[in-house]
């Protein structure tokens, strides 16, 4: 039944309760996603992760070595088919001291219950302005890759639960955990109440430990790297049509 769908997801993620042709074994557990293209809706209007075509975000962070990183994010008008799902496309580019270091196209979709799923990404990594590889790329339905939850419809119902945000065995195995839905957070763009805080980490990279903060109507406003202490802040936000 639809109302039990996501309880089943979590049960399978952590208990490995049963097997599936599309499942993957991770540390003895079976991760499966009992969801199909019919479970998704057009567009993404989750209040903590709204992805309206034309909306733009700009973030900045001062890195450990003193350089400045700038991250520009835009929801594109175009869509991308991922495993028969019409996905919203996010164009994400990262510069360090004005030099391009990473460019990605991320694919997201929202299900009928309001949860936002991460369906994959196309990654271009650069060094000294030269494209070097596509490490980190993955797509649901290819080579066993599976989608994960990037934002719950009701984060308060999932406090302290661990969940996969993406799964491509040996390449992309990020997880998340909702820590709070009532944080007060101030960033250069503004001050916000009732902010959702998550802890993001990776089964593959022990150095990936981040706290992320999401404000209603905007999305991500702040990221703290627990390993380096670096903090990334939202400095600009333009809502589509404004």
Secondary structure, 3 states (H helix, E strand, C coil): CHHHHHHHHHHHHHHCCCCCCCCEEECCEEECCCCCHHHEECCECCCCCCECCCCEEEEEEECCCCCEEEEEEEEEEEEEEECCEEEEEEEEEEEECCEEEEEEEEEEEEECCCCEEEEEEEEEEEECCEEEECCCCEECCCCCCEEEEEECCCHHHHECCEEECEEECCCECEEEEEEEEEEEEEECCEEEEEEEEEEEEECCCCCCEEEEEEECCCEEEEEEECCCCCEEEEEEEECCCC
